[in-house]
């Protein structure tokens, strides 16, 4: 679809949807959430920020391309039926199905209403920019950068950072847009995995602090909570940020010229908050999928309202399932499991250790009691 994004009546509304992470048989609640959110908010553009599919699901085995196409068709159906322009980048699990992202991107492009810019390169189809024009649809006044934030480094077993080549692409793209339009365009960045600077958006606290989550990788043994400002805005953080340990300078590049107003991501399904760091808002959006772990009825989407007469300032807020309807799960057992399941292998290991300690203690107690009864 031709990129014809422009302000209407002085505003442009974007809806971010992340981590639908669906299997071949899509959970109807995922579609319901998206449908209700679209009907209430009526966005001008929808941005899917990765892990559209649960690529490692066995439901994609055999005739994988057909099954992926059918799954995406169902996820995108609320958007395509309403003829709303939409775009997407990738998460770490999309490629787990065995079909590389550049080939999946061809499937995306087959859907009506899908918009894209020129990818950074054929093998990085999920990295591109989009321009939003003024109300007369003549001059570009705002930019969006979508960046494929890659996946896990199988050797180091931590998340790979955005590549240096991607950072250089952003800088070149930023400068090109300035040359074409006379000044740097205010912009938002959407990607799946957070930047390492996310740890500057949260507060390190002592172990045992109420509401604290334990971090891992290079932050192992540290504990964090949200700042009061994020909490007062309705934010929540229920798992450790799973950010790369290596920093390739993405955030530093994006604060150089003051054009990037915010960087928004998903990835950690049960986190949702916004905090400004060095003039850039870093924002988590909670997961929207009901076939994967998530924050129960607080699964949701994030909405951005850009204003043509004040391009450097925008509003953003989340819309959750419990706000949209009197939520009753279509699959109550599945919903209970995915709301209470550990969010990562690290948490599974931690839970298993606690269970082992509890079991050992129970065994000792039982032996003592048995001995005393003799």
N, C-alpha and C positions, 0 to 999 in steps of 0.2 A: 504494500500500500504506500502511496506517495506520502511523504511527511508533510502534512498540512496542519500542523499544530499551531494554534494561535489563541490569543486572549479573546474572551467573549464577555461583553459588558464589564470590562475592566478586571476580570478575574480568570484564573486558570486553575482547575482543581485536578490534583493527581492522587490516585489511590495506590498505595504499595501493598501488595499481597505477597507473603513469603511463606516458605515451608509448607506448601500444601502436601508435599511428600506422599503422593497417593500411589496406590497399587492399581492393578488392572481393573479390579472391581471397586470403583470410587465410592467412598462413603458419602451418602446423600447429605449428611450434615455439612460437609465441606462445600458442596454446591449451594446448599441453603444459605450458609453464612455469606458467601460471595454474592449471591443473588439479592439477599436482603440489604447488604451493605451498598450495592450498586443502586438499588431502587431508592434508598434513603439519601445517598450522597450525590448521585448523578455526576461522576467525575468526567473530565475531558480526556483523561488518559489513565490507563491502568498499567502499573509496572510490577511484573512478577520478578522477585529477586532471588530466585534459585531454589533448588530442591523441589522443583515442581513434581517430580516423581521420586518414589522410593526405589532407586535403580537396582538395589540389591535384592528386591523382593523376588521370590521364586515365581510369582504370578507373571513375570515377564519372560520366563524361559520358553523358548520355542516360538517362532514367528514373532520375534521381539519387536521389529519395526512396526508391524501392524498393531500390536498390543500397546505400544507407546503412543502411537497416533490416536488410537481409540481413547486412551486414558487422558491425553492432553485435550482431545476434543470435548470430553466431558467436563474437565476442569475449566476450560475456556468458554464453554457453552453459555454461561450467564453473560459473559462479555460480548461474544459474537452475536448472540440473539438480540442484544440491545444496541448493536452496531457502534460500540464504543472502541475507539482506537486503543491498542494495547501493545506492550513490548515486553521483553524479558532478557535476563541474563541467567547464568547458571550457578548452581551450588556444587558442593562437593559430592553429592550423591546422584546427580543426574547421570553422570557418565558411568556409574556402577553397573548399568544395564548391559554394557558391552558395546554400545553404539556411541562413538565419540561425539563431542559437543558440536563440532562443525556439521556433522551429518544430521544431528537432531535439529540444528538451527534451520536446515532446509525444510524439516517438517513444520516448524513454527511458522515459517514464511508462507506456508500453504494455507494458513487460516485467514479468513477475511478479517480485515481490520488490523493486522499485525504491521507495526511500523518499525523501521530500523534505519540506522545510518550506515556508513561504510565501516565494516569491521576493521580493527587494527591490522589483522592479517587473516588469511583463510583459516589458519589453525586456532585463531582466537576470535571466533565469531561473536562471542558474548561480550566483547569490549568495543564500544562505539559511543558516539555522541548523538544527541538529538537537539534541534533548535526549536524554540518556541517564538513565534513572531508576534508582533504587536496586534492590536485590535483591527488594524486595516489589512493584516496578513501581508505586510510588505517588508518590514525590517525585523531581523532577529534581535530579541531583547533579553532572552534567557536561554540557558543551556542545561542539558541533563547529560551526565556521563554515566554510562553503565559499564561496569568492569567485572569481568569474570575473575573472581578471587581465588580460583584454583582449588586444590584439594589437599589431602594429607601427603606428607613426604613419607613414603613407605619405609625408608631406611631410618629416618630420625623419629618417626611415629608422632610427629607434631604437624600442625598445619603449615603448608607452604605459604610464604608471603606473596603479595602481589609482586610480579616479576619487575625487575629494573626496566626492562623493555616496555612494560605497560606504563610505568611512571613516566618514562621519556615520551611515550605516545601522548599521554595526557598533557604534558607541557607543550608539546608541538601543536596539539589540537587547540589548546587554550590560546596559544599565540596566533594560530591561524584564524580563529574566530575574532580575535582582536583586530587583526589586519583587515578582515572583511567588513567589520562593523564599527571600527573607529575606537573601540574601548573593550576592556575585558567584560565578558558577559557574566552577570551574576549566575550562579549555578548550584545545582544539587548533584550529589554523587550517590548512586545506588549500587551496592554490591552485596554478596551473600555473607562473607566472613568479615568480622570486625577488624579494624586496624589495631595494631598493638597499643596505640595510645588510649584505647578504651579503659585501660587501667588508671588513667589519669581522670576519668570521668566517674570513678567510684572511690569510696573511702576505705582505706585499710584500717582494720580494727583488731582488737585482741581476740584470741580464740575464746569461744564461749559467749561472745557478744550476741545479743538477741537478734535474730534475722540474718546473721552473717552467713555467707557461703564460703566454702573452702576452695581456693584456687588450685590449679595444677600446672603441669609443664614447668616453665622457668619460675612460676610463682607458687610452686608447691609449698605447702606449709603456711601460706599467707591466708588471711581471712578478710572479707570485704562486705560492706553494706553500701546502700545508696546514700547520697547526700540528701539532706532534708529537702532541698529544692526539688529534686527528682521525685521524692516521695510525695511532696505536696501536690505535684502534678498528676498523681495517680500511678506513678511508675512502680514497677516491681522487678526484683532480681532474685530468681529462685535456683539459679545454677551458675557455676563459674563461667566467665567469658572464655570461649574457646578460640582465642586469638593466636596468630603466629608468634613464635618466639623471636624469629628473625625479622628485623625491620629494614626494609629496602627504601625507606624515605618517602613513601606515598603521602603520608600526612604532611610532612614538611614541605613537599612540593605543592600541595594543595593550599597551603596557607601563605605561600610566597607573594601572591599578587592580590589576595583578598577577594578573589572571585568566587571561591567555594564557600557557600553559606552553611552547608551541612553535609555529612556523610551518614547514610542510613543503611542498615543491614538487618539480617535475620539470623539464621544459623542456630542460635540458642533459643529454642522454642518458648521457654518459660521466662524469658527476660523481655521487659518492655519499659524503656525509659529514655529520656533525652537529657543531655548535659553539655554545656558549652565548654570547649577546651581551646584556648588560644584563638578565640573568635569564631571557631567552627563548631556547630552543633553535632555531637555524635549521638546517634539514635538507634536504639534497638526496637524492632517491631516483632511482636510475638507471632508464633506460628498460626496458620489458618487451617491446617489440615487435621482431620479427625481420625485418620488411620495411622497416626504416629503420636508419640508422647507430646503433651501440650498442657496449657494452663486451664483445663476444663472449659467452663462456659465463658472464660475470659479469652479464649481464642479470638483473634480479631484481625483487623487491618489498620493501616495508618493512612490518614488523609492530610494532604498538604494544600493550602489555599494560597496561591501566588496572587499578588496585586499589581496591576500594571502601573499604578501611580506611586508605588512604593516597592520597587523590585528588590530592595535589599532586606525587606522584612516579609516574612510569611508566617501564616498560622499552621499549626499541625496538631493533630489529635488522633486518638485511636477510637475505633468503633468495634465493640465486642458483641459476641453472640447474645449474652444476657441483656444487653441494651436493645437489641434488635427484636427479640421475641421472648416469650415464656418458654425457655429452652427445655425440651424433653428429648433426650438422645434417641436417635433412630436405632442405635445399637447400644443399649445400656451397659451390657457386660464389657464390650469393647471399649466404650468410653471410660468405664471405671478403671480398667487395666491401664489404658494409655494416660490417664490423669495421675495415676499413682506409681507408674513404673519409673525406675531410675532413668535419668536423662543421658547417661554416658557410661562407657565401660569403666571409667574411673569411679563413678558412683556405685556401679555394680560391685566393684572390688571392695569399696569401702563398706557397703552394706553386707557383703559376704564376710568380711573380717569381723564386723560387729556381731553378725549372727554366729560366727565361729566362737567368739569370746563368750557370748551368751550361752551357747550350747555347752561349752567347756565348764562354765560356772554352774550351769544347771546339773551337769553330770557330777561335779564335785559335791554339790549340795545333796543330790540324791544318794551318793555313796555315803556321806556323813550320816544322813538320816537313817539309811539302811543299817549302818554300823551301830548306831545308837539303839535301834530297835532290837538288835540281837542280844 
